Amino acid sequence: MAKGLIKFSATNDWNWDTAPVQLIHNTNTLTKAGADNSELRVEKTAGQTDALVIALGAYEGTGANRNGDIFKEAACADHYKTFIRSGKKGKDGKYDGRALNRHHKNKPEDPKYGNIKAAAYNKNMKRIELVIGLDNDKCAEEIQKLAEGKQINVSMAAKVAYDKCTWCGYEAKDDKHRCKHIPKELGEINKRGEMCSMDNVDPKWFELSIVGRPADRIGMSLKLASDSNYIKTASDYLEMYPGFVVPSDDDSCLTISKYASEKRQLVKKLAAIEKHIDGVIEGGPKTSKDKFVVEQKSKLNHADKISDETMEQLRKYEPSKLLRALTDQGIIFSPEDFMKYLFGSDSLKDSDEVARKMKTHLPSMFSDSEEDGDDVVNEEKYEPSGSDIMPRGLLQMVKNLFDGHSLFDKPAHGRVMRITIVKKMPTAKLSTKEEHEEPSKEASIKELAKQYTAYKVAALRYLDEQNKLDEELIFNTLVQNR
């Protein structure tokens, strides 16, 4: 790791008075946005669509960002060109511009989605502005969103020599050695009227990524779920983006999953069935099959969850092998079991409450992902995989879970019958949209729901590949969300 701190910021970390990312139709676009025309006029590039990015604001004009970071005007004016100076010059003597990445996956072998074509420090607006060239094919969805007046989120990384606490002046060169104020009191105002912030000294920007909606990676979910006001520091971002590296040569560029196309088609199919179930619930079942789904399959959600003891044993196995062993048997974690798997049975504070909030997003999880699901279809950490040699103990544990937790038709139907007879549970009904609790607006809860969606899509894609994905399994999976 390079010396000094790595700082991340994004276009939505400041409150702008204009759209921070917009397509450039002509020079009037720059003028209307109040951009600095002097350095941002570039020639069109074949196969690309240009966009203006208001990257970040100087402290004197915009204050601190949402994570408590500030970049002084002098630092912005001195270093804004580091956005485009990749260390490689073209034949014309100009720098070729840094690559545009996804989700901070910037290794040399990772895909590139365009480049930064120009950078300027706008003295009047006190902000750094960029022109990026978006690859027409790879960024078709982003270009379409911008054309419709919607926003995309662009995130950038910088090396800083150190950051300085604005309250006590302590200079931190890493996150392990900080003053008592950071990050606990970031954003607070002291008696002198000063906001507690981190003043970033000598920033040099070296990487830019499209990150879709602002998304905390799974390593941050525990902190965010426990404290919705948690402010992320450099180390937190490095946990969120495991594919991120600080290259020694400063040549930078989230891998698009090799299953992305398959997953996208699957999400589309699941969303359609999800909407069908909504229609059946609200309008009443018109067929015996719909009636069985609404009244009988709902009982699956009253089956016993995986015990804490068993879950702790499962968590000891390598994730890809565990997920493969489970999925081979049609076992897909319920929302509650997914939480226990991620965080452990005793680690997450108020886990039942967090799971309840997460479930407010699940009835429409696939429909939501159909509209904006890049993070879901490109997420690979939940892919069932591993070598053919599977631990014998794991296979036995999973075999023992089959009858009580598999979503394959035979064991699932058996559980419905047992619940009806043994628990004497009467005919149930899935709730309507009106009866659902309003979806939680907490960022941490939304991220947990997104992670659960990514997990389910990965499991169902794998089952489809194994020719085990049928209509009954899909219905059982969708009912599990309600």
Rosetta blueprint (number, residue, H / E / L):
1 M L
2 A L
3 K L
4 G L
5 L E
6 I E
7 K E
8 F E
9 S E
10 A E
11 T H
12 N H
13 D H
14 W L
15 N L
16 W L
17 D L
18 T L
19 A L
20 P L
21 V E
22 Q E
23 L E
24 I L
25 H L
26 N L
27 T H
28 N H
29 T H
30 L H
31 T H
32 K H
33 A L
34 G L
35 A L
36 D L
37 N H
38 S H
39 E H
40 L H
41 R L
42 V L
43 E L
44 K L
45 T L
46 A L
47 G L
48 Q E
49 T E
50 D E
51 A E
52 L E
53 V E
54 I E
55 A E
56 L E
57 G E
58 A L
59 Y H
60 E H
61 G H
62 T H
63 G L
64 A L
65 N L
66 R L
67 N L
68 G L
69 D E
70 I E
71 F L
72 K L
73 E H
74 A H
75 A H
76 C H
77 A H
78 D H
79 H H
80 Y H
81 K H
82 T H
83 F H
84 I L
85 R L
86 S L
87 G L
88 K L
89 K E
90 G L
91 K L
92 D L
93 G L
94 K L
95 Y E
96 D L
97 G L
98 R L
99 A E
100 L E
101 N E
102 R E
103 H L
104 H L
105 K L
106 N L
107 K L
108 P L
109 E L
110 D L
111 P L
112 K L
113 Y L
114 G E
115 N E
116 I E
117 K E
118 A E
119 A E
120 A E
121 Y E
122 N E
123 K L
124 N L
125 M L
126 K L
127 R E
128 I E
129 E E
130 L E
131 V E
132 I E
133 G E
134 L E
135 D E
136 N L
137 D L
138 K L
139 C L
140 A H
141 E H
142 E H
143 I H
144 Q H
145 K H
146 L H
147 A H
148 E L
149 G L
150 K L
151 Q L
152 I L
153 N L
154 V E
155 S E
156 M E
157 A E
158 A E
159 K E
160 V E
161 A L
162 Y E
163 D E
164 K E
165 C E
166 T L
167 W L
168 C L
169 G L
170 Y L
171 E E
172 A E
173 K L
174 D L
175 D L
176 K L
177 H L
178 R L
179 C L
180 K L
181 H L
182 I L
183 P L
184 K L
185 E L
186 L L
187 G L
188 E L
189 I E
190 N L
191 K L
192 R L
193 G L
194 E L
195 M E
196 C L
197 S L
198 M E
199 D E
200 N E
201 V E
202 D L
203 P L
204 K E
205 W E
206 F E
207 E E
208 L E
209 S E
210 I E
211 V L
212 G L
213 R L
214 P L
215 A L
216 D L
217 R L
218 I H
219 G H
220 M H
221 S H
222 L H
223 K H
224 L H
225 A H
226 S H
227 D L
228 S L
229 N L
230 Y L
231 I L
232 K L
233 T L
234 A H
235 S H
236 D H
237 Y H
238 L H
239 E H
240 M H
241 Y L
242 P L
243 G L
244 F L
245 V L
246 V L
247 P L
248 S L
249 D L
250 D L
251 D L
252 S L
253 C L
254 L L
255 T L
256 I L
257 S L
258 K L
259 Y L
260 A H
261 S H
262 E H
263 K H
264 R H
265 Q H
266 L H
267 V H
268 K H
269 K H
270 L H
271 A H
272 A H
273 I H
274 E H
275 K H
276 H H
277 I H
278 D H
279 G H
280 V H
281 I H
282 E H
283 G H
284 G L
285 P L
286 K L
287 T L
288 S H
289 K H
290 D H
291 K H
292 F H
293 V H
294 V H
295 E H
296 Q L
297 K H
298 S H
299 K H
300 L H
301 N H
302 H H
303 A L
304 D L
305 K L
306 I L
307 S L
308 D H
309 E H
310 T H
311 M H
312 E H
313 Q H
314 L H
315 R L
316 K L
317 Y L
318 E L
319 P H
320 S H
321 K H
322 L H
323 L H
324 R H
325 A H
326 L H
327 T H
328 D H
329 Q L
330 G L
331 I E
332 I L
333 F L
334 S L
335 P H
336 E H
337 D H
338 F H
339 M H
340 K H
341 Y H
342 L H
343 F H
344 G L
345 S L
346 D L
347 S L
348 L L
349 K L
350 D L
351 S H
352 D H
353 E H
354 V H
355 A H
356 R H
357 K H
358 M H
359 K H
360 T L
361 H L
362 L H
363 P H
364 S H
365 M H
366 F H
367 S H
368 D H
369 S H
370 E H
371 E H
372 D L
373 G L
374 D H
375 D H
376 V H
377 V H
378 N H
379 E L
380 E L
381 K L
382 Y L
383 E L
384 P L
385 S L
386 G L
387 S L
388 D L
389 I L
390 M L
391 P L
392 R H
393 G H
394 L H
395 L H
396 Q H
397 M H
398 V H
399 K H
400 N H
401 L H
402 F H
403 D H
404 G H
405 H H
406 S E
407 L L
408 F L
409 D H
410 K H
411 P H
412 A H
413 H H
414 G H
415 R H
416 V H
417 M H
418 R H
419 I H
420 T H
421 I H
422 V L
423 K L
424 K L
425 M L
426 P L
427 T L
428 A L
429 K L
430 L L
431 S L
432 T L
433 K H
434 E H
435 E H
436 H L
437 E L
438 E L
439 P L
440 S L
441 K L
442 E L
443 A H
444 S H
445 I H
446 K H
447 E H
448 L H
449 A H
450 K H
451 Q H
452 Y H
453 T H
454 A H
455 Y H
456 K H
457 V H
458 A H
459 A H
460 L H
461 R H
462 Y H
463 L H
464 D H
465 E H
466 Q L
467 N L
468 K L
469 L L
470 D L
471 E H
472 E H
473 L H
474 I H
475 F H
476 N H
477 T H
478 L H
479 V H
480 Q L
481 N L
482 R L
